[in-house]
């Protein structure tokens, strides 16, 4: 669900304010990145919540089956399904992606609003160049975090005593 104070992100770059050219590569990139992170955050949130809902419903079904003396194989199958669903969540990191992408999207929006208001760090002589640097910094940080969550930790080398 979108925060009531947040404007809806529409497809494609949109003019940011009167007098700003929509063909500006920095502003176009900003709008595209906000849209991308917003979409991916929402998708990850939906997938995470659906997987968790199915896991909870499946787990709740097991004692009900036992109470009605259902064949034990049914409880075993449902237990296996829970393991598979949790494995899918672990491999795809839907929760981590949801929160990370949402944080990056909100940070990009924050930069956009400060830039448009010529406030904060953008109350300088060349705010446009600063905007480009800060956008790329945020995106680079997100990419670094994403790679770090997918990299297996290095195994410690066995030390001879």
Phi, psi and omega in degrees: 000136181281140176296136185301333181276349182271131177289149177291140177268128180256162181295140175076162179293140180237153175300134183277323180195164179302136178091345178267134184275125181293342180275001178296123185298325180292313181290325176297313179299318179302311180296318179296318180291319176301314179298316181297310181295324178296313180297312183292324177296313179298318179296315180296322178297313180299314180297317179299312183294321178295315179300316181294319178299314180296318178300313182296314180297320179294316179297323179290335181286331184300309179293331177295317177299320179294321180296329180263013177056041176291159178303141183297335179299327180295319177294322178296319179296316180294322176298319177296321177299319179300317179297316179297314180298318178293324177296318178298316178298316182295317182293317185271349175053047183299320181293314180297318178296317180304307184290321181291314179295322178295317179298318179293318178301314180293324177294320177295319176298319179300315178298319180301311183293321176297318180297313182296330180270358185051045183245169177057230183292347183269006175272057182229179183293320182237074184291335183294315178296320178296320178301313180301316181296317183289323177299311182295326176297315178297316181294319179297318177299316180297317179298320179296317178297319181298314180296320181297326180284344181254357180268128177293138177296142181295137178281132179294138179288142177290131181258133176277131180275000000 
